[in-house]
Amino acid sequence: MEIKPKTNCPLNNFEPCKELECAWFMKIVGKDPQSNKEIEDWGCAVSWLPILTIENSQQQRQTGAAVESFRNEMVKANENSQNVLLQAGSQGLKLIKIKQNDQ
């Protein structure tokens, strides 16, 4: 069963939606973040907010995972650098400081 909400506008005292005469009436094209079905539909920007919020949350989770992965790689690289420096020091190798020219 498909439930169709009434098209009463909360921005216009719950009068019937003016659709294309309203600046808030827009077309959305993409994928539904819950069902992964293709969307190409017109509707009120206010009514699109729940779907867009879900999509935003999914993108934030993906970004968080990418940042965590990058952090883990940086930790490994830093540990390797520390090990190289410790081994160089234990073998009596001198580390040189590279001086940069100020321009």
Buried (B, 14 or more C-beta within 10 A) or exposed (E): EEEEEEEEBEEEEEEEBBEEEBEBBEEBEEEBBEEEEEBEEEBBBEBBEEBEEEBEEEEEEEEEEEEEEEEEEEEEEEEEEEEEEEEEEEEEEEEEEEEEEEE
